[in-house]
């Protein structure tokens, strides 16, 4: 049995091929302007030297931002589920995962089989993501692969007032002009990102066996800072950047074997920062997809979408993910102004707010 998983991320594209449950090939490359072209190139590179053709693969699952644009995939599954499954392959004892991607970070809770039970995504801005670190590396004139090691050489980390991608860049340039060492600047930025990541993790609870996935997990300086904040040494896969496509390949293997999985999860939309916490959480296990919240929401925040099992579930519109604090007035204010709201109409009690 040969299966594959392909992860078209915002910054990098990855693929893994499994033969009878064992990894026989993998590849990591840049994501180009066109996801369709990128997916074809990524799979071609992955299969080089294996003696296999695309037609030899029994089932392919796509994940990542460009997953719906992979023309040869049999199915697409969210990167949250795939990262959870991929980490579970290496570390079945892990219950908390920090996925540090190219344009967002996610804190994920999982059970013993790698099923997602809760997750929170911090996508208010690019701060703390792979693209953010790439931009800072360019400003400082340091190769991206070296910034973690350089940060570890710091003697006195410089505090940053923000990790907003725009303002942090300006602060970094200012410090550099004052003669502050690059290692101290990078250490300060790593410290700020680690604090933000820690606050994100606390929202899903941090359990003893904890792991980091995504490309930033290869950054030793970042891993060290996060370990310091969390108080736990993370379990790291041989290549944490492959976790998503590995999970996709494992889901593909399940499909060939006729297995299905039903994940019961809570999805938290929003973010937390110095101004407070702004989250709408939907318990997908309780939600029956009735659509009453869509009708009741005066702000038009909700929609009904099919989940990975094809079941209708309530969700926050994708266009509102990064501005939910502007779109939603919060449960208390909404309740004071309207007799009907998302809470009052949800008989399953599947919606909660943290405002």
C-alpha positions in Angstrom: 0.0 0.0 0.0 1.4 3.3 -1.1 0.0 6.6 0.1 1.1 10.3 0.1 0.4 13.5 1.8 1.2 16.9 0.4 1.2 20.2 2.4 1.0 23.4 0.4 1.9 25.9 3.1 2.0 29.7 2.8 5.9 29.7 2.7 6.9 26.1 2.1 5.5 23.1 0.4 6.2 19.6 1.7 5.3 16.0 0.7 5.7 12.5 2.2 5.2 9.1 0.6 4.4 6.1 2.8 4.8 2.4 1.9 3.0 0.1 4.3 3.1 2.8 7.0 6.8 3.7 6.6 8.3 6.9 5.1 10.1 6.1 1.9 10.4 9.6 0.5 10.0 13.3 1.5 10.7 16.7 0.1 10.5 20.4 1.2 10.5 23.3 -1.2 9.3 26.8 -1.6 5.7 27.6 -2.3 5.4 29.4 -5.6 2.9 31.9 -6.8 0.6 29.2 -8.2 -0.4 26.4 -5.9 -1.3 24.0 -8.7 2.1 24.3 -10.3 3.8 24.1 -6.8 1.9 20.9 -6.0 3.0 19.2 -9.2 6.6 20.2 -8.7 6.6 19.1 -5.1 5.2 15.6 -5.8 7.6 15.2 -8.8 10.6 16.1 -6.5 9.3 13.7 -3.8 9.1 10.8 -6.2 12.5 11.3 -7.7 14.7 8.2 -7.2 11.8 6.1 -5.8 11.0 4.4 -9.1 7.3 5.4 -8.5 4.9 7.4 -10.7 2.0 9.5 -9.5 -0.3 6.8 -10.8 1.3 4.2 -8.4 0.0 6.0 -5.3 -3.2 4.5 -4.0 -4.5 7.6 -2.2 -3.3 11.2 -1.8 -4.5 13.7 0.9 -3.7 17.4 0.6 -3.4 19.8 3.5 -2.2 23.4 4.1 -3.4 26.7 2.8 -3.4 25.5 -0.8 -4.9 22.1 -0.2 -8.0 22.7 -2.3 -5.9 23.5 -5.3 -4.0 20.2 -5.5 -5.5 18.7 -8.7 -4.4 15.1 -8.1 -5.4 14.8 -4.4 -8.2 12.4 -3.6 -9.2 14.5 -0.6 -8.1 17.5 1.4 -8.0 17.8 5.3 -7.2 20.8 7.5 -3.6 21.3 8.6 -4.6 21.3 12.2 -5.8 17.7 12.0 -2.8 16.7 9.9 -0.2 18.2 12.2 -1.9 16.5 15.2 -1.8 13.1 13.4 1.7 13.6 12.2 3.1 14.4 15.7 1.1 11.4 17.1 3.0 9.1 14.7 6.2 10.0 16.4 5.0 10.7 19.9 1.7 9.0 20.9 2.1 10.5 24.4 1.9 14.1 23.3 -1.2 16.0 24.2 -0.2 19.6 23.4 1.2 20.9 20.1 2.4 24.3 19.1 2.4 24.5 15.3 4.5 27.5 14.2 3.8 28.1 10.5 4.7 30.6 7.8 1.8 33.0 8.5 0.2 31.9 11.8 0.7 29.9 15.0 -1.7 27.3 16.4 -2.0 25.8 19.9 -3.5 22.3 19.6 -4.8 19.8 22.2 -5.0 16.1 21.1 -5.9 12.8 22.5 -3.9 9.5 22.5 -4.8 8.8 18.9 -3.9 12.2 17.5 -7.5 13.5 17.4 -7.8 17.2 17.8 -9.9 18.1 20.9 -9.3 21.9 20.9 -7.2 24.5 19.1 -6.6 28.2 19.1 -5.1 30.1 16.2 -3.3 33.4 16.7 -3.6 35.1 13.3 -4.2 38.7 14.2 -1.0 39.6 12.4 2.2 38.0 11.0 4.2 38.6 14.2 5.8 35.4 15.5 5.5 33.5 12.3 8.0 32.1 9.8 7.5 35.1 7.5 8.1 37.5 10.4 11.4 35.8 11.3 12.4 35.7 7.6 11.8 39.5 7.4 13.9 40.2 10.5 16.7 38.0 9.2 16.7 40.1 6.0 16.9 43.3 8.0 19.8 42.1 10.1 21.6 40.5 7.1 21.7 37.1 8.8 20.7 33.8 7.0 17.4 32.6 8.3 19.0 29.2 9.3 21.4 30.9 11.6 19.2 33.3 13.6 18.4 30.8 16.3 22.0 29.9 17.0 22.9 33.6 17.0 20.2 34.4 19.5 21.6 31.8 21.9 24.9 33.7 22.0 23.2 36.8 23.4 24.5 38.3 26.7 21.7 40.8 27.2 18.5 40.4 25.3 16.9 43.7 24.1 13.2 44.0 25.1 10.8 44.6 22.3 7.6 46.6 22.9 5.8 44.8 20.1 6.1 41.9 17.7 3.9 43.6 15.1 5.7 42.8 11.9 5.9 46.4 10.9 6.9 48.0 14.2 9.3 45.3 15.3 11.1 45.7 12.0 11.5 49.4 12.7 12.7 48.7 16.3 15.2 46.2 15.0 16.6 48.7 12.5 16.8 51.3 15.3 18.7 49.1 17.6 21.1 48.0 14.9 21.9 51.7 14.2 22.7 52.2 17.8 25.3 49.5 17.7 23.3 46.8 19.6 24.6 43.4 18.7 22.5 41.2 16.3 22.5 38.4 18.9 20.9 40.7 21.5 18.3 42.0 19.1 17.4 38.4 18.0 17.3 37.2 21.6 14.8 40.0 22.4 12.6 39.1 19.5 12.7 35.4 20.3 11.7 36.2 23.9 8.7 38.2 22.7 7.6 35.5 20.4 8.0 32.8 23.1 5.8 34.8 25.5 3.1 35.2 22.8 3.3 31.4 22.1 3.1 30.6 25.8 -0.1 32.7 26.2 -1.6 30.9 23.2 -0.7 27.5 24.6 -2.3 28.3 28.0 -5.7 28.6 26.2 -5.7 24.9 25.4 -3.9 23.8 28.6 -0.3 22.7 28.5 0.2 19.0 29.4 3.4 17.3 30.2 4.3 15.7 26.9 4.4 18.7 24.5 5.7 19.1 21.0 6.4 21.9 18.4 5.8 21.4 14.7 6.4 23.6 11.7 9.5 25.1 10.2 10.2 27.4 13.2 10.7 24.2 15.3 14.1 23.9 13.6 15.1 27.2 15.2 17.1 26.2 18.3 16.9 29.6 19.9 13.1 29.7 19.6 12.8 26.1 20.9 15.0 27.0 23.9 12.9 30.2 24.7 9.6 28.4 24.5 10.9 25.5 26.6 11.9 28.1 29.2 8.5 29.7 29.3 6.5 26.5 29.3 8.8 24.7 31.7 8.9 21.6 29.6 11.4 20.3 27.0 9.4 19.8 23.8 9.6 16.5 22.0 10.8 17.2 18.5 10.3 15.0 15.4 13.3 14.3 13.2 11.9 17.0 10.8 9.1 19.0 12.5 8.3 20.7 9.2 7.0 17.4 7.7 4.4 16.8 10.4 1.5 18.1 8.3 2.2 16.2 5.2 3.0 13.0 7.2 -0.4 13.3 9.0 -2.0 13.7 5.6 -0.3 10.6 4.3 -1.5 8.7 7.4 -5.1 9.9 6.8 -4.7 8.6 3.2 -3.6 5.2 4.6 -6.7 5.1 6.7 -8.9 5.7 3.7 -7.3 2.8 1.7 -7.8 0.6 4.7 -11.5 1.7 5.0 -11.0 3.4 8.3 -12.8 6.6 9.3 -12.1 9.0 12.2 -14.5 11.3 13.9 -12.7 14.2 15.7 -14.7 16.0 18.4 -13.1 19.4 18.7 -13.6 22.9 19.9 -12.5 25.6 17.5 -11.5 29.0 18.9 -11.5 31.9 16.5 -9.7 35.0 17.5 -6.5 36.0 19.4 -5.1 37.3 22.7 -2.6 40.2 23.2 -1.9 43.1 25.5 -5.3 44.5 24.8 -7.2 41.4 26.0 -8.7 38.2 24.8 -11.1 38.0 21.9 -12.4 34.5 21.1 -15.5 32.9 19.8 -15.4 29.1 20.5 -17.5 26.6 18.7 -17.8 23.1 20.1 -18.1 21.0 17.0 -19.0 17.9 19.0 -22.1 19.6 20.3 -23.0 21.6 17.1 -25.6 20.0 14.9 -25.3 22.5 12.1 -28.9 23.8 12.5 -27.9 27.2 11.2 -29.9 29.2 13.8 -26.8 31.1 14.9 -26.4 32.3 11.3 -29.9 33.8 11.3 -29.5 35.2 14.8 -26.2 37.0 14.5 -26.8 40.6 13.7 -23.1 41.1 12.8 -23.2 38.3 10.2 -20.3 36.4 11.7 -21.4 32.8 11.3 -21.7 30.4 8.4 -22.5 26.7 8.0 -19.7 24.6 6.5 -19.2 20.9 6.0 -16.5 19.4 8.3 -14.0 16.6 7.2 -16.7 14.0 7.7 -19.1 15.9 5.5 -21.3 17.0 8.5 -22.7 20.6 8.6 -21.1 22.7 11.4 -21.2 26.3 12.5 -18.1 28.3 11.8 -16.9 31.9 11.8 -16.5 33.2 8.2 -12.9 33.0 7.0 -13.0 36.7 6.0 -13.5 37.6 9.6 -10.8 35.5 11.2 -8.4 38.4 11.5 -10.9 41.0 12.6 -13.3 39.1 14.8 -12.8 41.8 17.6 -14.2 44.4 15.2 -17.0 42.2 13.8 -18.4 40.9 17.1 -19.4 43.2 19.9 -19.1 40.4 22.5 -21.8 38.3 24.1 -22.5 40.7 27.0 -23.0 43.8 24.8 -25.0 41.8 22.2 -27.2 40.3 24.9 -27.9 43.8 26.3 -28.9 45.1 22.9 -30.7 42.1 21.4 -33.1 39.6 22.9 -32.0 37.0 20.3 -28.4 36.1 19.8 -26.1 33.1 19.0 -26.2 31.9 22.6 -30.0 32.1 23.1 -30.8 30.2 19.8 -28.2 27.4 20.3 -30.0 24.6 22.0 -26.8 22.5 22.1 -24.9 25.2 24.0 -22.1 24.9 21.4 -21.0 28.6 21.3 -19.0 30.5 23.9 -17.2 33.9 24.1 -14.1 35.2 25.8 -14.2 38.9 25.4 
